[in-house]
Amino acid sequence: MATSAQWLAGARPRTLPAAVVPVVVGTGAAISQGGAVWWRAAVALFVALALQVGVNYANDYSDGVKGTDKERVGPMRLVGSGAAAPKQVLAAAFLCFAAAAVAGLVLVVATGAWWLILVGLAAILAAWFYTGGSRPYGYRAMGEISVFVFFGLVAVAGTTYVQVDRLTWLSLAAAIPVGLLACALLVVNNLRDIGTDGVTGKRTLAVVLGDRRTRVLYSAALIVPIVIALALVPVRPFAALTVLAIPLTVAPVKAVMSGATGPSLIATLQQTGRLQLVFGLLFAIGLAL
C-alpha cells in the first residue's frame, strides 16, 4: 500500500502552478473590471487544483496500466512503480473529479450561468481522455492544445467571469501567456520522456517534433508570455512588472537549449513551475493596479 508521502508525490505537486496561476491572474483581471469576489475566487482555485490533481492521478493510472511508465525517470508513479493498485489510483482520480464537479456547481448556482456545467463537463472529459480510454489524445500530440485551452483560456477567463458575471477582453488576452506557461510544463515533461514515450508508442508533441524543435518550443513558451504581457502595457502600465520574472527564464532555457536530458530536466520542471508562479503573481498585480 502506498504511503501518504507517495500519494503526495503521485499528485505531482510541481505541476500545481498550472492550476494556481490561472485563478490568480483571472482574479487580477476581475479586480481591474470592478472588483473580486473572494469566496468565488477561492472556490475556483479549489476546482482548478482538484482537476489538476485528478488529471495527474488519471494519467498515472492510464499510463501505468498501458505499461508506458515502466522506465520513467521522472517523479513518482504510483501504478508504474507498484506502490498502489491501479483501482486505488483510479478511485483517487474520480474522487478529485467529483470534488471539482461539486465545487463547480456552487459557482454555477452563484452566477446563474448554467452553461458553465457544459464547460466543467468538458474539462473533466478532457482530463480523463488525455491518457484514458482506447484513443487518448495525449498519445496523439494534442496534449498541449488541451492544456492551453483549459489551463489558459477557460481557467483565466472563467475565473474572471464567475466574479464579474461577464467575459472580458482583458481576461482573454491575459489567458494567452498563462496558457503558454502551462504548456511549457507539459513540454519539458514530455521532452524528458521523449525516449521512453517513442518506444512505447506514446506520440506526444515532443515525439512528433523531435528533440531539437521541442527545445525551441519550450524556450518560446517561456519567452513569449513576457512579450505578450509587455504588449498590454499601453492599457495596463503595471503589466511591466512581469520583466522582474525575466531572470527566472535564464536557467531553464539555458539547460534545455544546452541539451539537458533525463533526470537533469526534473530540476528544469521545478524551475518552470517557479517561473510560472512568479510571473502569474506579477502579472495579476499588474492587471489589478
C-alpha positions in Angstrom: 0.0 0.0 0.0 1.3 3.5 -0.9 2.3 5.8 1.9 0.9 9.3 2.3 4.2 10.7 1.0 4.0 8.5 -2.1 0.4 9.7 -2.7 1.6 13.3 -2.4 4.4 12.6 -4.8 2.0 10.9 -7.2 -0.2 14.1 -7.2 2.9 15.8 -8.8 2.9 19.0 -6.8 5.4 20.6 -9.1 2.6 20.8 -11.7 0.2 22.6 -9.4 1.3 26.1 -10.5 -0.6 25.3 -13.7 -3.8 25.3 -11.6 -3.0 28.2 -9.2 -1.7 30.8 -11.7 -4.8 31.0 -14.0 -7.0 31.7 -10.9 -4.6 34.3 -9.6 -4.4 36.1 -13.0 -8.1 35.8 -13.6 -8.8 37.4 -10.2 -6.3 40.2 -11.1 -8.3 40.8 -14.2 -11.6 40.7 -12.2 -10.2 43.4 -9.8 -9.5 45.6 -12.8 -13.0 45.2 -14.0 -14.7 46.3 -10.8 -13.6 44.1 -8.0 -13.0 40.5 -6.9 -15.5 38.2 -5.1 -13.0 36.4 -2.9 -15.0 33.4 -1.9 -15.8 32.7 -5.6 -12.1 33.0 -6.4 -11.3 30.5 -3.6 -13.8 28.1 -4.9 -12.4 28.5 -8.5 -9.0 27.7 -7.1 -10.3 24.6 -5.4 -11.8 23.5 -8.7 -8.6 24.1 -10.6 -6.5 22.2 -8.0 -8.9 19.3 -7.9 -8.8 19.0 -11.7 -5.0 19.2 -11.8 -4.5 16.5 -9.2 -7.3 14.4 -10.8 -5.7 14.5 -14.2 -2.3 13.6 -12.6 -3.8 10.5 -10.9 -5.7 9.7 -14.1 -2.5 10.0 -16.1 -0.7 7.8 -13.6 -3.4 5.1 -13.8 -3.8 5.1 -17.6 0.0 5.1 -18.3 0.5 2.5 -15.6 -2.0 0.0 -17.0 -0.7 0.6 -20.5 2.8 0.0 -19.4 4.3 3.3 -20.6 5.5 4.2 -17.1 7.9 1.2 -16.5 11.1 3.1 -17.5 10.3 6.6 -16.4 13.0 8.8 -14.9 10.6 11.5 -13.7 8.6 11.9 -10.4 6.9 9.1 -8.5 4.4 7.0 -10.5 2.1 5.1 -8.2 0.9 2.4 -10.6 4.1 2.1 -12.7 6.2 1.6 -9.5 3.8 -0.9 -8.0 3.3 1.3 -4.9 -0.5 1.4 -5.4 -3.1 -0.8 -7.1 -4.5 0.6 -10.3 -8.0 0.6 -8.9 -6.9 2.7 -6.0 -5.3 5.4 -8.2 -8.4 5.3 -10.5 -10.6 5.9 -7.5 -8.4 8.8 -6.3 -8.7 10.4 -9.8 -12.5 10.1 -9.8 -12.7 11.4 -6.3 -10.8 14.5 -7.4 -13.1 15.0 -10.4 -16.2 14.6 -8.2 -14.9 17.2 -5.8 -14.2 19.6 -8.7 -17.7 19.0 -10.0 -19.4 19.7 -6.7 -17.4 22.9 -6.2 -18.1 23.9 -9.7 -21.8 23.5 -9.2 -21.6 26.0 -6.3 -20.2 28.6 -8.8 -22.9 27.7 -11.3 -25.7 28.3 -8.7 -24.0 31.5 -7.5 -23.7 33.0 -11.0 -26.9 31.5 -12.5 -24.8 30.7 -15.6 -26.0 27.1 -16.2 -23.9 26.8 -19.4 -20.9 26.5 -17.1 -21.9 23.0 -16.4 -21.0 22.1 -20.0 -17.6 23.8 -19.6 -17.0 21.9 -16.4 -18.0 18.6 -18.1 -15.7 19.3 -21.0 -12.8 20.0 -18.5 -13.4 16.6 -16.8 -13.7 14.7 -20.0 -10.5 16.4 -21.3 -8.7 15.4 -18.1 -9.7 11.8 -18.4 -9.2 11.3 -22.1 -5.8 12.9 -22.1 -4.4 9.4 -21.4 -7.6 7.4 -20.7 -9.8 5.4 -23.0 -8.8 3.5 -26.1 -7.8 6.6 -28.1 -6.2 9.0 -25.7 -5.5 12.4 -27.3 -2.3 12.9 -25.2 -0.8 10.0 -27.2 -1.6 11.9 -30.5 0.3 15.1 -29.9 -2.8 17.1 -28.8 -2.0 17.5 -25.1 -0.6 21.0 -25.4 -3.7 22.2 -27.2 -5.9 20.9 -24.3 -3.6 22.5 -21.7 -3.6 25.8 -23.4 -7.4 25.8 -23.7 -8.3 24.6 -20.2 -5.5 25.9 -18.1 -5.3 29.1 -20.1 -8.4 30.4 -21.8 -11.0 28.5 -19.8 -9.4 28.9 -16.4 -8.4 32.6 -16.6 -11.5 33.8 -18.4 -13.7 31.6 -16.3 -12.2 32.8 -13.0 -12.9 36.4 -14.1 -16.4 35.5 -15.3 -17.6 34.0 -12.1 -16.6 37.1 -10.2 -17.7 39.9 -12.6 -20.5 38.0 -14.4 -19.2 38.7 -17.9 -16.4 37.7 -20.2 -13.8 40.5 -20.7 -11.3 41.1 -23.4 -8.6 41.6 -20.8 -9.1 38.2 -19.2 -9.0 36.5 -22.7 -5.8 38.4 -23.5 -4.3 37.5 -20.2 -5.1 33.9 -20.7 -2.7 33.5 -23.6 0.6 33.9 -21.7 -0.8 31.9 -18.8 -1.8 29.1 -21.2 1.7 29.1 -22.8 3.4 28.8 -19.5 1.2 25.9 -18.6 2.1 24.3 -21.9 5.8 24.8 -21.0 5.3 22.4 -18.0 4.0 19.7 -20.3 6.6 20.3 -23.0 9.5 19.9 -20.7 7.9 16.9 -19.0 7.5 15.2 -22.4 10.9 16.3 -23.5 12.3 14.4 -20.5 10.3 11.3 -21.5 10.8 11.6 -25.3 12.9 8.4 -25.5 10.6 6.1 -23.5 7.5 7.6 -25.0 8.6 6.9 -28.5 9.5 3.3 -27.7 6.1 2.6 -26.0 4.1 4.3 -28.8 3.1 7.4 -26.9 3.3 10.0 -29.6 3.4 13.2 -27.6 4.1 16.5 -29.4 7.7 16.2 -28.3 8.0 12.8 -30.0 6.4 14.2 -33.2 8.5 17.4 -33.3 11.8 15.7 -32.3 14.3 16.7 -29.7 15.6 20.0 -31.2 12.3 21.5 -32.2 10.8 20.6 -28.8 13.6 22.5 -27.1 12.9 25.6 -29.2 9.2 25.3 -28.5 9.8 25.1 -24.8 12.0 28.2 -24.9 9.4 30.1 -26.9 6.7 29.1 -24.3 8.8 30.8 -21.6 9.7 34.0 -23.5 6.5 34.8 -25.5 4.4 35.2 -22.3 6.6 38.1 -21.1 6.4 39.7 -24.6 2.6 39.5 -24.5 2.4 40.9 -21.0 4.5 43.9 -22.1 2.3 44.4 -25.1 -0.5 45.1 -22.6 1.5 48.0 -21.0 -0.3 50.7 -23.0 -3.6 49.7 -21.4 -2.3 48.2 -18.2 1.0 50.0 -17.4 1.8 47.9 -14.4 1.9 44.8 -16.5 5.5 45.9 -17.0 6.2 44.3 -13.6 6.5 41.0 -15.4 10.0 42.0 -16.5 11.0 41.1 -13.0 10.4 37.4 -13.9 12.9 37.5 -16.8 15.9 36.3 -14.7 13.9 33.2 -13.8 13.8 32.2 -17.5 17.6 32.1 -17.9 18.4 28.8 -16.1 15.6 26.6 -17.6 16.1 28.0 -21.1 19.9 27.5 -20.8 19.5 24.0 -19.5 17.1 23.0 -22.3 18.9 24.6 -25.1 22.2 23.2 -24.0 20.8 19.7 -24.3 19.9 18.6 -20.8 18.2 15.2 -20.7 16.6 12.7 -18.3 16.9 13.5 -14.6 18.5 16.8 -15.3 15.2 18.1 -16.6 13.4 17.3 -13.3 15.1 20.4 -11.9 14.0 22.3 -15.1 10.4 21.3 -14.4 10.7 22.8 -11.0 12.2 26.0 -12.3 9.4 26.2 -14.9 6.8 26.0 -12.1 8.6 28.7 -10.1 8.7 31.0 -13.1 5.0 30.4 -13.7 4.1 31.3 -10.1 6.3 34.4 -10.1 5.1 35.6 -13.5 1.5 34.9 -12.5 1.7 36.9 -9.3 3.4 39.8 -11.0 1.0 39.7 -13.9 -2.0 39.6 -11.6 -0.8 42.6 -9.7 -0.1 44.5 -12.9 -3.6 43.8 -14.1 -5.2 44.8 -10.8 -3.4 48.1 -10.2 
